[in-house]
Amino acid sequence: MKPGKQATSANCFVCGVQNPSGLHMHFYNIGPGEVEADYTVSETYNGYPGIVHGGIIASMLDETMGRVFMEGDPTRFMVTAELKIRYRLPVPVNTPLRIAGHRVKDSGRVGQATGEILDRDGQVLVTGEIIVVDKPGLKLTEEELTEMGWKVYPEEDWTV
């Protein structure tokens, strides 16, 4: 297993290992305030033929940018307050992509991050900005984390 792998849940649309409709993305801490995922989007998530649907792109960036705040506390769940996406070029299906998130500011209760989706040549296809906030009462107990399947899964344990 690659170092720095982040925990995922059982049923999240983006990272859930058991969600039959989900993306099943794996996320890695690659440095302070830096998260990355390598991913190839299947034709299942087409918008126009051969092009990834914009909502799927937004979901991938939302998750990646939000995860930069989990470094040091993998159960720090923040919620999106604002999401800005700039679609620079069409994102092709069945093509290896790199999705990266970068922490810009973390004031404790409010965080700001940026992100991008790049093709295999490093060309920026999509950029994003996010503002996330701590939601009071969102800190989950160990029992709730276990119930949602929140842990680091080895790749061979992914069931879908």
Secondary structure, 3 states (H helix, E strand, C coil): CCCCECCECCCCCCCCCCCCCCCCCCCEEEECCEEEEEEECCHHHECCCCEECHHHHHHHHHHHHHHHHHCCCCCCCEEEEEEEEEECCCCECCCEEEEEEEEEEECCCEEEEEEEEECCCCCEEEEEEEEEEECCCCCCCHHHHHHCCCECCCHHHCCC
